[in-house]
């Protein structure tokens, strides 16, 4: 069994066939967590998760690039071309998201004492939230840049507060600047270290699509966080991920697709989907010199533990 702990089947890329995509995954013993990035697709993630008694769950939050009006280019794996993405500003309203989670709790037809069967209703995590320095405008002053970073940090702290109040784990996005890919990870560590001091062991989660260095990986592991790995590791020619994955304990690894993005080999150039998370597991097994079964068993156990799911 596999659990894709980070998919975006709620995105418009899947508007015509999300059911077929998820049925394909479930028939192949693969579960999926559908992750939101703004209110509209958070609601869609919840509605998708409601269609399944188990195996499909939702996470809700506001992605850092959604905080301001932005227009940027991304490489589209499906078309093989750069596409322009327009992202209108999105506000993270604490009360709105807490209400979403409480409503999800009340919809579970069991006594409250048995809620942990699938976390809080269909919502199993807070996120995608975090820091993104990669998409900060390049033609701004140093003062303005710090102002935008501070805004991201403050909103991230509100997500952490919500996670603490609802006892849900965090799904954390972190992407460094073009000039220094590791810088956001240093800032992220500082925020999480402070949160640990304030809230204690309740602050937990996964650093999604981990892209920091090995030293930073150890620091996040020491804070008790999991590291999530995507299809990027299947075509990394720098050997960066192989070195990191050899060091990261198997009981701290989660596997993800980030679908529809980051398609693994041999599916590059195509739309990614939860079923392809197996390729991530196979690559981790190769790096660690163990069987795919061992990776599948461990990463599934890790996901069940972190997101309070039952098989």
N, C-alpha and C positions, 0 to 999 in steps of 0.2 A: 504494500500500500504506500501511496505517496500523498503528501499534502502540499499543494501550491499555496504558500502563505501570503502571496501578494500577486493578485491579478486584477485587471481592470475590465472585466467582462461587462461592466456597467457603462463603458465608454461607447461612443457612437460607432466605433469600428465594428461593434458586435450587434448593432441595433436590429439587424435582420435575422441573426442566427444564434443569439446567445444561448437559447435553449438547446440547440443541437450541439453547440460547443461544450456546454456543461454535461449534457447526457453522454457525450463521447468520453469525457473525462471520468464520470462516475462509473460507466460501464467497464472502464479499465482501472477501477479501484484507485481513482485519484480524486481527492477532495480539493476544494478551493475556497479561499477567503477573498471576497470581492471588496476592493478597497476604494473608498471615496476620496475625492480631492476638493469638492465644493458642494454646496447644499443640494443642487439639482441631481448630481450623480451619487451623492450620499443616499438620497431618498430612493434612487433607482437601485442602488446596491442592497438596501434593506428589502425592497419589494422583490428583488430577484431571490434573495435568501429565503424569503417567506414561502417560495414555491416548493421548497425541499424540506422534508422532515429531518434530514441530516446530510452532512457532506458538503453543504454550501452555506457560507456565513458572510457577514458583512462587517466592515470597519468604517468608522465615520470620523471625518476631520477635514481640515482645510490645509491644502498644500501651500508651502511658502510662496511659490510663484503666483499663487492666486490672490495674494494680498494687495497687489497693485495692478493698474492697467498696464498690460505688457503685450508686446508683439515681438516674437522671436522665431528663429528658424530651428527646426529639428530635422534630423534625418529620419525619413519614414521607411522602415524596414520593408513594408509590403510593396511599395512602389519603387524603392531604390533611389528616391529623389529627396531633396530638401523641400520641406513644406513650411509655410508660414502659419504660426499659431497665434491667434489673438486671444488674450486672456483678460477679461474684464475684472476689475477689482472685486474681491469677495471679502466680506466681513466675517470674522469668527465671533459668533454670539454665544457666550457660555450657556445662558439659559436655554436657548434654542436646542443646542446639542444635548444638554442634560435632559430636556423634555423628550427628545427622540429616544434616548436610552431608557428613560422611565416608562415610556409607552411600550417599548419593546419588552420590558420586564412584565408589564401587566398583560401582555398578549400571550404569555406562556401559560398553558392550561394545566399547571401543576402548582402545588403548594410552594411558597417562597423558599422553604428549607431545601427544596430540590432544584433550585435555580442553577446550580453549578453544572447540571447536566450538559448545558450548552451555553455556559456563561450567562450573560444577561439577555435572555431571549435570543434573537438572531444576531445581535450586535456583540462581537467578541473582542473588539479592540478599538482604541482611539488612534486615528490616523487615516490618511497619511499626513503627518505633520513633521516639522523640523526646520532645517536651515538649508538655503540654496544661494550660494554666492556666485554660481556659474552664470546665472541670468541677470545679475545686477547690471544696470546700464554702464557702459564703459566711458561715456562722455559726461561724467559728473565729477564734482569735487570730492576730495577725501572726506570732508565733513558730511556731505549728502550721502555718501556711501555708508558711513558709520550710522547715520540716521536710519537708513533702510535696513541695515543689519540689526539695529536695536529693535526696530519694529518686528522683524521676524522673531527675534529672541523673546520679546514680550508675548507674542501670540503663542509661541511654542510653550512658554511657561504656563499659559492659560490651559493649553491642552494637557500638560502635566497635572495641573490642579484638577482638571476634570477626570483624568485617569485615576488620580488618588481618591477622589470622591466616589467614583463608580466602581473602584477596585478592578479596573480593566487594564490590560497591558497596552503599551504604546507601539505603534508601527512608525518608525522614524526615518525620514528622508534626510540625507546629508550629501551635499555636493559642493565641492570646493570651487574656487575661482579658476579661471583659465590660466592665470599667472601662477597660482599655487594650489594644486588640487587637494592638498591636505589641510588648508587653513580652516575650512568650515568644521572639520573634524576636531580640531583643537578647541574651537568655540563651543561645539556641541558637548565635548567632554566636560568643559567648565560648567555649563548649564546643568548637565545631568549629575555632576558631582555635588553641586549645591542642592539640587532637588533631593538627592539621597540623604543629605544631612537634614533636610527639612521634613521629608516624608518617610524616610526609612526604607525598609525592604519592599514597601508597596510600589515603589517606582521600579517598574520592570518593563521589558519589551525587547524589540529587535531593531538593530541598525540595518535597515533594508538596503539591498543592493550594495553591500559593503565595498567601498572603494578607497579607504584610507590605507595607511601603511601598516607594517607589522607591529611596530611599537604602539601605535594608536589602538590596534586590535587588542593587544594585551591589556591596555588601560580600560577599554570598554568591557572586556571579559572580567576584569577584576571588580568592576562595578556590578557585575551580575547580569549583563545584557547578552542576548544572543546576537549572532551575526548571520545575516541572510545573504545568500549568493544566487546569482541569476545566470542566464545563458552566456553572459560576457565571459565567464571562465572557460567556455568551450572553444573560444577562438583567440584567447590572449596569447600573443607571441612574446610578451616580455617576461613570462614565467612568474610574474608578480603574484598571481592568485595561487599558483601551485605552491610557492614558498609559504604564503599565508596559511593555506588550507592544511599543509603538513603540520603546522604549529597549533592551529585552533583545535581544541578537543571536540570530538564528535558529538558530545552531549551539549555543545553550545552552537550547533550549526542548524540553520533552517534553509530549505530550498524554495526558490521562487521563480516565477516567469517574468513578472512585471508586464504580462501580456496586455495590450497587443505589441509591446515594444521588446527589444533585446532578444530576438529569436536566436536560439542556440543553433550551432551546426548540427545537422545539415539543413536546417530550415531557414537560414539567413536569406533575407529578401522576401520572405513570406510573413504573413501576420502570425504573431506568436499566440499560443493558447495554453491553458492549464495542462493539457495532456503532455506537452513537451517538457514538463518539469523533470521527467525521467532522465532526460539528457544531462541535466545539471547533476543529478545523483550519480549517473554513470561516470561523469568527469571527476567528481569528488572521489569516487571509489578508485579511479585510476591514479589520482594524485596521492592518495593515502595508501595504496597497495592493498586494498581490502575488497570485499565483494560488494556488488550493488545492493544485495539483500541487507547487508550490515548497515549501509548508508540509509536505505529506505526505512529500516526498522528504527534506527536511532533518530532520524530527522522527524519521523512520524511521532515517536514518543515525545520528542522535544516540543512539537507543535501542540500535541494533545495537552501537555503540561502547561505550556505558556498561555494558551488560549482557553484553558479549562473546558476542553472538549472530551467527549467519551466516544469510543469506537462502537 
